[in-house]
């Protein structure tokens, strides 16, 4: 027990740094660790060596909980064996001085000794005690479920470990942003981010695809909580091996196709644009995902048209669902599309997309690009409302803001161990509750004097709690009543009882 | 008057009544402490072999002025008034919570303010339920004090107007998961305060046994260490499975909402730390040599983790639970 206390304390302390320091693989802010490295260039690499940015996957954290589980198992298995033996053997014999037990009664009964013991035993069996009559005493015990629950609770932690391992070894997580009207096919290359586990069958992901038909978001317009989200609603049509159909995906209501689940975790805007090059040909057309940078969905994004003639075109800038300006420039004042504007600056030159290196679709590599300048000599930057076009000087091309679509972020998860974990959790809760609620106790009945008076037998009844909780009322009384019988309204003068709290 | 305004007024009224209850309890304690001194003086005068406030080892430490024997004294009457006021405060608190729910048209525990006004209710209800079965009126001043403090913070710092919630909270798991957390939190609060009183009383007893005399006039009139220990343990044993359920329900909700049942989000981490501390408490309490004061520190650590999870994690640490809005 002392080991358990020490290891539990260690576990609690070890869990703290992970909540204070930024962690890898914690969903709320994937960039936090990177920022921490920038802010603490000296310290961060050392902390990284101590796994302080991955506390819950670190060897020292694992060491603590594995030690805990090992010591727990070493303690629990012998207890299982003992419970098994105890539940098959007779309850232990009565102590010599029953009157010293916490609950005690002595009384006389009109029944013969054998008969009295049988009566007491029957009364106890009715109360679901395990009962044996040995010699002149009845031995009874009840509440084995307490230890059973306790052991089930502890062993459920091992089951939980199996469930967690199942997810960690075979599952995967991923994220993908899909614009309205776009489709997604479930292969790892289509994910924006894909985190497989050690033994994830990456080539064998659930075959399915879906299209985001529409996405709607509503925001609070009451001034006190202006802009708080109120509802998100994605409509998708999917195809899978099990059939096709449409589904509504909302927070707390994922798309679940054969255990691969798609959770709606975020959204943003995807302005629809058309880019024409210097020859007037359309070189790009469609929605472009812009990433929100604040709660009013001021969004950053780029539009790339590398194949434009005579020279490649790139655009970089902001999308504002509800345009406004503050001291630093254009921002959005409300997350809904009240007055959508696109504010872009243009670049010309080689976008660097033909040399084979991978590039983020959300940033523009401006090393080989020239900003397009306006008449005043500063970079051309023109706010566009829906339907408006930004024309580049010298007939280099144009960008038209056709309309506003949205995109939805899906968190994708497959965890084959979660059912095992759920079973473990239920076992844990059930075992824990049982082990705290049930009171294990022993009760003895002994014939002390076969002839205290003509036709009477003296009997002692005593009871002891094996737990620190008080004994439940009623057991002792029931046995006493059964022995005295209903015909003895006035118990004999020698009857005495006492109750005291367990002094353990 | 709209529901939300009515709710705010009811909470303000509850604070006022709780303050009166706290004053009444404090007055009772003061009266009892003073009376205890008089008794000590009398006893000492009659029998120089001091059997005073903290009777030394021979007899089990007993209360100088047990509430049963002081039922008719003015102090006890003030204490009874305190309990009545606490009941009234609890009813106003309840009404404030119900009207808040009517104003928001949902379960009224969707943000920090609402969490605070509901947890004061569960803590108060736990104390009053306990009072019917155990001689723990000494707890009253502290419990009601904690309630007043929490409600005061709620209406000043945490207040937010009644309204709808962000979509991710639109789930029946909010009702289940947060309700379980609030119930266990209320009971843990009673458990923690009882534990502190137990430790005060136990130190007093130990000092009295060692020195044969005592200075702790307040500690001397508390319920016996046995009683306090039993009540504290009972509260923790009652709340622990509910807290376990709250964590499991949260995990199930997280699986249904974010795609993983456990992700070491700061809120989850601190719920885990709380759970582990209380688990350590239960183990320590069953370990010879650790029972009593030593085990109590684990319970207090668990409660500290719980409180930090509510205030600290919500206000200072960014995470997925950050929408739990101030």
Boltz contact constraints between the chains, C-beta under 6 A:
constraints:
  - contact:
      token1: [A, 1]
      token2: [B, 283]
      max_distance: 6.0
  - contact:
      token1: [A, 1]
      token2: [B, 287]
      max_distance: 6.0
  - contact:
      token1: [A, 2]
      token2: [B, 287]
      max_distance: 6.0
  - contact:
      token1: [A, 4]
      token2: [B, 283]
      max_distance: 6.0
  - contact:
      token1: [A, 5]
      token2: [B, 280]
      max_distance: 6.0
  - contact:
      token1: [A, 5]
      token2: [B, 283]
      max_distance: 6.0
  - contact:
      token1: [A, 5]
      token2: [B, 284]
      max_distance: 6.0
  - contact:
      token1: [A, 8]
      token2: [B, 276]
      max_distance: 6.0
  - contact:
      token1: [A, 8]
      token2: [B, 279]
      max_distance: 6.0
  - contact:
      token1: [A, 8]
      token2: [B, 280]
      max_distance: 6.0
  - contact:
      token1: [A, 9]
      token2: [B, 280]
      max_distance: 6.0
  - contact:
      token1: [A, 11]
      token2: [B, 276]
      max_distance: 6.0
  - contact:
      token1: [A, 12]
      token2: [B, 273]
      max_distance: 6.0
  - contact:
      token1: [A, 12]
      token2: [B, 276]
      max_distance: 6.0
  - contact:
      token1: [A, 12]
      token2: [B, 277]
      max_distance: 6.0
  - contact:
      token1: [A, 15]
      token2: [B, 269]
      max_distance: 6.0
  - contact:
      token1: [A, 15]
      token2: [B, 272]
      max_distance: 6.0
  - contact:
      token1: [A, 15]
      token2: [B, 273]
      max_distance: 6.0
  - contact:
      token1: [A, 18]
      token2: [B, 264]
      max_distance: 6.0
  - contact:
      token1: [A, 19]
      token2: [B, 266]
      max_distance: 6.0
  - contact:
      token1: [A, 19]
      token2: [B, 269]
      max_distance: 6.0
  - contact:
      token1: [A, 26]
      token2: [B, 264]
      max_distance: 6.0
  - contact:
      token1: [A, 27]
      token2: [B, 263]
      max_distance: 6.0
  - contact:
      token1: [A, 28]
      token2: [B, 319]
      max_distance: 6.0
  - contact:
      token1: [A, 28]
      token2: [B, 320]
      max_distance: 6.0
  - contact:
      token1: [A, 56]
      token2: [B, 264]
      max_distance: 6.0
  - contact:
      token1: [A, 224]
      token2: [B, 161]
      max_distance: 6.0
  - contact:
      token1: [A, 225]
      token2: [B, 163]
      max_distance: 6.0
  - contact:
      token1: [A, 229]
      token2: [B, 166]
      max_distance: 6.0
  - contact:
      token1: [A, 229]
      token2: [B, 167]
      max_distance: 6.0
  - contact:
      token1: [A, 230]
      token2: [B, 164]
      max_distance: 6.0
  - contact:
      token1: [A, 231]
      token2: [B, 167]
      max_distance: 6.0
  - contact:
      token1: [A, 232]
      token2: [B, 167]
      max_distance: 6.0
  - contact:
      token1: [A, 251]
      token2: [B, 167]
      max_distance: 6.0
  - contact:
      token1: [A, 251]
      token2: [B, 168]
      max_distance: 6.0
  - contact:
      token1: [A, 252]
      token2: [B, 171]
      max_distance: 6.0
  - contact:
      token1: [A, 252]
      token2: [B, 256]
      max_distance: 6.0
  - contact:
      token1: [A, 252]
      token2: [B, 257]
      max_distance: 6.0
  - contact:
      token1: [A, 261]
      token2: [B, 259]
      max_distance: 6.0
  - contact:
      token1: [A, 263]
      token2: [B, 259]
      max_distance: 6.0
  - contact:
      token1: [A, 411]
      token2: [B, 259]
      max_distance: 6.0
  - contact:
      token1: [A, 413]
      token2: [B, 259]
      max_distance: 6.0
  - contact:
      token1: [A, 413]
      token2: [B, 260]
      max_distance: 6.0
  - contact:
      token1: [A, 425]
      token2: [B, 248]
      max_distance: 6.0
  - contact:
      token1: [A, 429]
      token2: [B, 244]
      max_distance: 6.0
  - contact:
      token1: [A, 429]
      token2: [B, 245]
      max_distance: 6.0
  - contact:
      token1: [A, 432]
      token2: [B, 241]
      max_distance: 6.0
  - contact:
      token1: [A, 432]
      token2: [B, 244]
      max_distance: 6.0
  - contact:
      token1: [A, 433]
      token2: [B, 241]
      max_distance: 6.0
  - contact:
      token1: [A, 436]
      token2: [B, 237]
      max_distance: 6.0
